[in-house]
Structures are given as structure tokens and as C-alpha cells.
Amino acid sequence: MNIILGIIGPFIVFVIILILGSSSSSIKVVAWFLRLTPPYCFIEGTVNIVEAKYNTFKEKAGVKDTFDMDVAGGDILMLSIEGFVFFGLVFVVEYFKTKKSLRAVLHREIPYTSKK
């Protein structure tokens, strides 16, 4: 699932940019929704960095910093937030996994009944 969202997600955003133009607000909504997955953040940030460097080389204009929110800053911010959230979720899952009352409910055996 992560590979699909990491590879297909940027492609979907690219197609929306081609169809609607880069000023559409729907692109930003889709991009921020897809940023909830770490592979999308990584791929999108990498592509944005390469695109910013290419545009700087091509146009010989103002250099955008790598950490600008529209280059890779938003992706790095989301990866940082996701890192803390996922790290916290590990502790929550481990806490509930070690609680004996919940373990009894989750690992209760369901008796098998024959259909004969």
C-alpha cells in the first residue's frame, strides 16, 4: 500500500496539474491528503527539490531554498509529525498488547462448530 501511494500519488497530482493547471486549489487539497503517507512525502519532496534546482539552472533566476514550504519544507514537516505520531502509536499498541484484560478479549479462542 505504501509503495502504491508513494509512486501513484505524485503521478495523480501531476495529472491534476496538467489537466487543471498549477493554480488550482484542488491540487493542494489532494497533495496535503496524500502527505499523510510517508512514501508520498519522500517522493514529492525529492521531486520538488530536483524541480527547484532545474528551474534555477534553466532560468538563472532567484534560488529557492530547499526548506521552503513549497519545495520540500511541507514534506519534511509532515514526515516529522508522522514520525512522532507513529512512534507514539507504537507505545499505545504495546500498552494495550500487554494489558491482561485486553489480551484475553483479543486472543479468545472461537470454538469451531462442524456444519455436519
N, C-alpha and C positions, 0 to 999 in steps of 0.2 A: 504494500500500500504506500509506503514511504517513497519507494522508487517511482511509482506511478505519479504521485503528486509532485515529486521533485523534478521529474522530466516533463510530464504533460502540463503541469501548472504554468510554467513560464511560456510554453507553447500556446496555451489558451490565452494568456494575457497578450502575447504577441499578435495573435489573430484578431483579438478585440481591438488592439491598437491599429491594425491595418484596416479593419472594417469601419470603426467609428472615429478614428483619429486619436491623437495623443492627448487631446484636451478633455476627453470625456470623463465624467465623474464615475461612471460605472467601472472603469479600469481600476481606479483607486480602491473601490469597494472590493472588487474581486481579488486584487493584489493583497490587500490587508487581510482578507479572509484566508487566502492561501498561505499567508505568512504564519499561520498557526501551526504549520508543519515545518520542522527544521530543514528537511531537504530543499524545500522551495526557497527558504531564506538563503541558504547557502548558494544555490544555483543563481537566484535572482541577484544577490549581492555581487557574485563573481561576474555575471554578465554586465551588470551596471558599471562595475569598475572598468572592465575592458572597453565598454562603450564610451565612458567618460574620457578615458585615455585616448581612444581613437578619435573622438571629436576634437580633443585638444590638439592632437597631432595634425588633423586634417584642416582645422580652421585657424590654427595658430592663435587662438583667442584665449580668454581667461581660463585658467586651470581650475577645475573643480576639485575640491578636497575629497579624498576617499571617504571620509566620515560624514559628508553632507547627508542629510536625511533623504534626499532624492537620489543619491548614488548608492551607498551601502550602509549608511547610518541607521536607517529604519530597519534594515535586515539584521544588523548587529544588535540593535536594541531588542528586537523580538527574540533573537537567539539567546540573549542574556536573560530576558524574562522567562523564556521557556526553560532554560537551564535550571533556574531557581524553582519554578513550578514543578518540573519533573523530578527534581531532587527531593522536594517536599512530598510529592506523591509516593515516592519510594518509602519514605518513613511512615506515611499513612497506611500503605498496603502492608508493610511489615508489622505495624502495630496491630492491625486487625487480624493478621495472619497468626500472631502469637497469642491472641486472646482466646482462652479456652472455650468460653461460651459461644463465640462466633465460629470457632473451628469445629465445634460439634454440629452446628447447624449447616455449615458449608460442606463438611465431609460425611454427612449422614448417608448411610447406605440405603438405597432404594431396593426393596425386595423384588426379585424377579418372579413374575407370575407367568406360567405357561398358558398358551392360548388353546390348549387341547381340551 
